[in-house]
Amino acid sequence: MKTMPNVDVVIDFYRRRSSWLLLGFTAVVMIYLGGAAAFLLHAVILGEGGPAISPVVHWFVDSTAGVFALTPVLFVLLPFATRYAMVEPGALRPHRFALFGGAWFALATTPGPILHDAFISRGTWLADKITEIFGDGRALEPAKDVPLALSMTYQFTYGLPVYVALMWLVIVLARRAVMR
């Protein structure tokens, strides 16, 4: 049975065990470190607030929710970033990997504020349960109301350099690990 060429790119990529390790490592770096940057943007810089929990728990919950939404994105993205960065067999260009992967990942995170507001934002069932379990009883400042379109624009423009830099970090560290 013949598959589509794009499906073949993904299937061929994940035939190697190292590709699965790269996916796991990339997910942790991009989602948890990138999530720290997104938390800084939304909760601190923009003042969008959150539930009455510690900032560390808030970041961890948001990032962990991001694992479910963004790991499938990385699953598809990594084979294409690798293919784009491969100028000849065995010659991967890290800057091409970082630019391609980081830019597409930033684009994929753009609807993040919509999903966040729908599922884990202050006042949702999940946020109420998390506050019930991990709440620290602190009084919260009123959250600033940032229009959703503006929040999404900030998500992309702020995330673009962050995710390109993190993709660069991923490929540099992965290459060093493989060389050892």
Secondary structure, DSSP 8 states (H G I E B T S, - for coil): ----HHHHHHHHHTTSHHHHHHHHHHHIIIIIIHHHHHHIIIIIIS-----SS-HHHHHHHHHHHHHHHHHHHHHHHHHHHHHHHEEETTEE-HHHHHHHHHHHHHHHHTTHHHHHHHHTSTTSHHHHHHHHHH-------------HHHHHHHHHHHHHHHHHHHHHHHHHHHHHHHH-
